[in-house]
């Protein structure tokens, strides 16, 4: 409808500053002649649209002109912007509606807030593909997020997947929510790393300014990191029985890649044990993790892994006898 198109043009000009007729036509999928008629209609309605000729020219609104939606605070805007990452909306055919909604959201902000919109888009990515772990406690997530927004370094006490505790001074780059699991991407001594937020045991914001690259895009980095992992990963699939009280122990020992691979069968067994499958990089990797969980986890398949565990147990028993 033309009314919707006129509103979209107005919001685009307000959010983007200056656009050519060709850019508007491509965005709205109409002809440039239609755009010229729409711009004329906006001017006749009292909207201060003006044209600038030459290189770098185009159409824009007069300085300080705002079409405001009231009632939203800056914190509420920051909370709403990450909805751009909502993949299921695109799968449901609501991608265009989402884009228009974000344009309206950008129109709420005064000019000095425009940087916040761009920072949120680059700093928070909500990955909607699920992993089968329950919600993890992340008591330091608000503090880490505050460090990101303040542009300051943060010192954390971090528990690695092998249980070792390390002190790290991090330049926060952004966050990824993988279903119910939160990750922080940041740099330690200039090297980019990924930290599972639930493993942060203590944290404090430092007075030093963080060195976050202006053009760093969390979503792009996360997706590239995942593709790299998949390319170098040799799957070793194991089917297991997991005791009701074994989930936490398995979570403490298994690394993120193994956790991401977990698949649960619809029905457990009569003792309440869950039937699951996990993917490891090798037989040795699988044996190490499974033995760490002890009698709370039983390997059903493959047989070679069961035999490898039995052999290792016999060696351990012989050593202590």
C-alpha positions as CSV (number, residue, x, y, z in Angstrom):
1,X,0.0,0.0,0.0
2,X,1.2,3.5,-0.8
3,X,0.7,4.7,2.8
4,X,3.0,2.0,4.1
5,X,5.5,2.9,1.5
6,X,5.5,6.6,2.4
7,X,6.0,5.8,6.0
8,X,8.9,3.5,5.2
9,X,10.5,6.2,3.1
10,X,10.1,8.7,6.0
11,X,11.7,6.2,8.5
12,X,14.5,5.3,6.1
13,X,15.5,8.9,5.6
14,X,15.3,9.6,9.3
15,X,17.4,6.5,10.2
16,X,19.9,6.6,7.3
17,X,20.4,10.3,6.8
18,X,20.6,10.6,3.0
19,X,19.6,8.2,0.3
20,X,19.3,8.4,-3.5
21,X,16.1,7.7,-5.4
22,X,17.8,4.6,-6.8
23,X,18.6,3.3,-3.3
24,X,15.1,3.9,-2.1
25,X,13.7,2.2,-5.2
26,X,15.8,-0.9,-4.7
27,X,14.9,-1.0,-1.0
28,X,11.2,-0.8,-1.6
29,X,11.2,-2.7,-4.9
30,X,9.5,-0.1,-7.0
31,X,10.6,2.2,-9.8
32,X,12.5,5.4,-9.4
33,X,9.6,7.2,-11.0
34,X,7.4,5.9,-8.1
35,X,9.9,7.1,-5.6
36,X,9.9,10.6,-7.1
37,X,6.1,10.7,-6.8
38,X,6.2,9.5,-3.2
39,X,8.8,12.1,-2.3
40,X,6.7,14.8,-3.8
41,X,3.7,13.6,-1.9
42,X,5.7,13.8,1.4
43,X,6.7,17.3,0.6
44,X,3.1,18.3,-0.1
45,X,2.1,16.8,3.2
46,X,4.5,19.1,5.0
47,X,7.4,16.7,5.5
48,X,10.6,18.6,5.1
49,X,12.3,16.5,2.4
50,X,15.0,18.2,0.3
51,X,17.2,17.1,-2.5
52,X,21.0,17.6,-2.9
53,X,22.5,17.2,-6.3
54,X,26.0,16.0,-7.3
55,X,28.3,13.3,-6.0
56,X,27.2,12.1,-2.5
57,X,23.9,13.8,-3.0
58,X,20.4,12.4,-2.5
59,X,17.3,13.0,-0.5
60,X,17.2,13.7,3.2
61,X,15.2,15.4,5.9
62,X,16.1,18.8,7.3
63,X,18.4,18.6,10.4
64,X,16.7,17.7,13.7
65,X,13.4,16.6,12.1
66,X,12.1,13.6,14.0
67,X,9.0,11.4,13.7
68,X,8.9,10.2,17.3
69,X,7.5,7.1,18.9
70,X,7.3,7.9,22.6
71,X,7.6,5.8,25.7
72,X,10.8,3.9,25.1
73,X,13.9,4.4,27.2
74,X,17.5,3.8,26.0
75,X,17.7,0.5,28.0
76,X,14.4,-0.7,26.4
77,X,15.8,0.1,22.9
78,X,19.0,-1.9,23.7
79,X,16.8,-4.8,24.7
80,X,14.7,-4.7,21.6
81,X,17.3,-4.3,18.9
82,X,18.7,-7.8,19.1
83,X,15.4,-9.1,17.7
84,X,17.1,-8.6,14.3
85,X,18.8,-11.9,14.9
86,X,15.5,-13.8,15.4
87,X,16.0,-16.4,12.6
88,X,12.6,-18.1,13.1
89,X,10.9,-14.9,12.1
90,X,12.6,-15.0,8.7
91,X,11.6,-18.7,8.4
92,X,8.0,-17.8,9.0
93,X,8.1,-15.1,6.3
94,X,8.1,-12.2,8.7
95,X,11.6,-10.9,7.8
96,X,10.2,-7.8,6.0
97,X,7.9,-7.0,8.9
98,X,10.9,-7.3,11.3
99,X,13.0,-4.8,9.1
100,X,10.2,-2.2,9.2
101,X,9.8,-2.7,12.9
102,X,13.5,-2.0,13.4
103,X,13.3,1.1,11.2
104,X,10.5,2.4,13.5
105,X,12.7,1.6,16.5
106,X,15.6,3.6,15.1
107,X,13.3,6.5,14.6
108,X,12.8,6.7,18.3
109,X,16.3,7.6,19.0
110,X,17.7,11.1,19.0
111,X,20.9,11.5,16.8
112,X,23.4,10.9,19.6
113,X,21.8,7.5,20.2
114,X,22.3,6.2,16.7
115,X,25.6,4.8,17.6
116,X,23.9,2.6,20.3
117,X,21.8,1.0,17.6
118,X,24.8,0.1,15.5
119,X,26.8,-1.1,18.5
120,X,23.9,-3.4,19.6
121,X,23.6,-4.9,16.1
122,X,27.3,-5.7,16.1
123,X,27.7,-6.8,19.7
124,X,24.8,-9.1,20.4
125,X,23.7,-12.1,18.3
126,X,20.9,-14.4,19.4
127,X,21.6,-17.8,17.9
128,X,18.2,-19.6,17.9
129,X,19.4,-23.1,17.1
130,X,19.0,-25.2,20.2
131,X,21.4,-27.3,22.3
132,X,19.8,-29.6,24.9
133,X,21.3,-28.2,28.1
134,X,19.2,-26.7,30.8
135,X,19.4,-23.0,31.7
136,X,22.8,-22.1,33.3
137,X,23.4,-19.6,36.1
138,X,25.2,-16.6,34.8
139,X,25.4,-14.2,37.8
140,X,28.2,-12.1,36.2
141,X,26.5,-11.6,32.9
142,X,25.1,-8.1,33.8
143,X,28.6,-7.0,35.0
144,X,30.3,-8.3,31.8
145,X,27.6,-6.6,29.7
146,X,28.2,-3.3,31.6
147,X,31.9,-3.5,30.9
148,X,31.1,-3.9,27.2
149,X,28.9,-0.8,27.2
150,X,31.4,1.2,29.3
151,X,34.2,0.2,26.9
152,X,36.4,-1.0,29.8
153,X,38.5,-4.1,30.4
154,X,37.2,-6.7,32.8
155,X,39.1,-9.1,35.0
156,X,37.6,-12.6,35.5
157,X,38.2,-15.8,37.4
158,X,37.5,-18.4,34.7
159,X,37.1,-22.2,35.1
160,X,38.3,-24.1,32.1
161,X,36.6,-27.2,30.9
162,X,39.3,-29.3,32.5
163,X,38.5,-27.7,35.9
164,X,41.5,-25.4,36.2
165,X,40.9,-21.8,37.4
166,X,42.6,-19.0,35.5
167,X,42.7,-15.2,35.9
168,X,42.0,-13.4,32.7
169,X,42.0,-9.7,31.8
170,X,39.6,-9.4,28.8
171,X,38.6,-6.7,26.3
172,X,34.9,-7.5,25.8
173,X,33.8,-7.7,22.2
174,X,30.2,-9.0,22.5
175,X,28.0,-11.9,23.5
176,X,26.3,-14.9,21.9
177,X,23.2,-16.6,23.3
178,X,23.2,-20.2,22.1
179,X,19.8,-21.3,23.2
180,X,20.0,-21.0,27.0
181,X,23.9,-20.8,27.0
182,X,25.7,-17.5,27.0
183,X,29.1,-16.9,25.6
184,X,31.3,-13.8,25.7
185,X,33.7,-13.1,22.9
186,X,36.7,-11.0,23.9
187,X,40.4,-10.6,23.5
188,X,43.2,-11.6,26.0
189,X,46.5,-9.9,25.2
190,X,45.2,-9.2,21.7
191,X,44.1,-12.8,21.0
192,X,40.3,-13.3,20.4
193,X,38.8,-16.0,22.6
194,X,35.3,-17.4,23.5
195,X,34.3,-17.7,27.2
196,X,31.3,-19.6,28.5
197,X,29.7,-17.1,30.9
198,X,28.5,-19.7,33.4
199,X,32.2,-20.6,34.1
200,X,33.0,-17.1,35.3
201,X,33.4,-17.4,39.1
202,X,34.3,-13.8,39.8
203,X,34.6,-10.6,37.8
204,X,35.3,-6.9,38.2
205,X,35.4,-4.0,35.8
206,X,38.9,-2.4,35.4
207,X,39.5,1.3,34.9
208,X,41.5,0.7,31.7
209,X,39.7,1.3,28.4
210,X,39.1,-1.8,26.3
211,X,40.5,-2.1,22.8
212,X,37.4,-3.3,20.8
213,X,37.7,-2.9,17.0
214,X,35.0,-0.6,15.7
215,X,34.1,-2.9,12.9
216,X,34.1,-6.2,14.8
217,X,30.9,-8.1,14.1
218,X,30.0,-10.8,16.7
219,X,27.6,-12.7,14.5
220,X,30.1,-12.9,11.6
221,X,32.9,-14.1,14.0
222,X,30.7,-16.7,15.7
223,X,29.5,-18.2,12.4
224,X,33.1,-18.3,11.0
225,X,34.3,-19.9,14.2
226,X,31.6,-22.6,14.0
227,X,32.4,-23.4,10.4
228,X,36.1,-23.7,11.2
229,X,35.3,-26.2,14.0
230,X,33.1,-28.3,11.8
231,X,35.7,-28.4,9.0
232,X,38.4,-29.8,11.2
233,X,36.1,-32.1,13.3
234,X,36.2,-35.9,12.9
235,X,33.0,-37.3,14.3
236,X,33.0,-40.3,16.7
237,X,29.4,-40.9,17.8
238,X,28.7,-42.7,21.1
239,X,25.3,-43.9,22.4
240,X,25.0,-43.8,26.2
241,X,22.8,-44.1,29.3
242,X,23.0,-41.1,31.6
243,X,21.9,-41.2,35.2
244,X,19.5,-38.5,36.4
245,X,22.3,-37.0,38.6
246,X,24.9,-37.4,35.9
247,X,24.1,-34.3,33.8
248,X,26.0,-31.8,36.0
249,X,29.1,-34.0,36.1
250,X,29.1,-34.5,32.3
251,X,28.6,-30.7,31.9
252,X,31.7,-30.0,34.0
253,X,33.9,-32.4,32.0
254,X,32.8,-32.2,28.4
255,X,33.9,-29.3,26.3
256,X,31.5,-27.0,24.4
257,X,31.7,-28.9,21.1
258,X,30.7,-32.2,22.8
259,X,27.9,-30.5,24.6
260,X,26.6,-29.0,21.4
261,X,26.4,-32.5,19.8
262,X,24.1,-34.0,22.5
263,X,20.9,-35.6,21.2
264,X,18.4,-37.2,23.5
265,X,16.2,-40.1,22.6
266,X,12.4,-39.6,23.3
267,X,12.1,-42.4,25.9
268,X,14.5,-43.2,28.7
269,X,14.8,-46.6,30.5
270,X,12.9,-48.0,33.4
271,X,15.4,-46.6,36.0
272,X,15.0,-43.1,34.8
273,X,18.3,-42.9,33.0
274,X,18.3,-40.8,29.8
275,X,19.4,-42.3,26.5
276,X,21.6,-39.9,24.6
277,X,24.2,-39.7,21.9
278,X,27.4,-37.5,22.0
279,X,29.9,-36.8,19.2
280,X,33.6,-36.8,20.1
281,X,36.7,-36.2,18.0
282,X,38.2,-39.7,18.6
283,X,37.9,-42.9,20.7
284,X,40.5,-41.5,23.1
285,X,38.6,-38.3,23.6
286,X,35.4,-40.3,24.3
287,X,37.1,-42.6,26.7
288,X,38.5,-39.7,28.7
289,X,35.2,-37.9,29.1
290,X,33.1,-41.0,29.8
291,X,35.6,-42.3,32.5
292,X,35.5,-38.9,34.1
293,X,31.8,-39.2,34.7
294,X,32.3,-42.6,36.3
295,X,29.3,-44.9,37.1
296,X,26.8,-42.2,36.3
297,X,27.3,-42.9,32.6
298,X,27.3,-46.2,30.6
299,X,28.4,-46.6,27.0
300,X,26.0,-48.7,24.9
301,X,27.7,-48.3,21.6
302,X,30.2,-48.7,20.0
303,X,31.6,-51.9,21.5
304,X,35.2,-50.8,21.0
305,X,34.7,-48.0,23.4
306,X,33.3,-50.3,26.0
307,X,36.3,-52.6,25.6
308,X,38.7,-49.6,25.8
309,X,37.2,-48.5,29.1
310,X,37.3,-52.0,30.5
311,X,41.0,-52.3,29.6
312,X,41.8,-48.9,31.1
313,X,39.9,-49.8,34.4
314,X,41.9,-53.1,34.6
315,X,45.2,-51.2,34.2
316,X,44.2,-48.7,37.0
317,X,43.1,-51.6,39.3
318,X,46.4,-53.4,38.7
319,X,48.3,-50.2,39.5
320,X,46.6,-49.8,42.8
321,X,46.7,-53.4,43.8
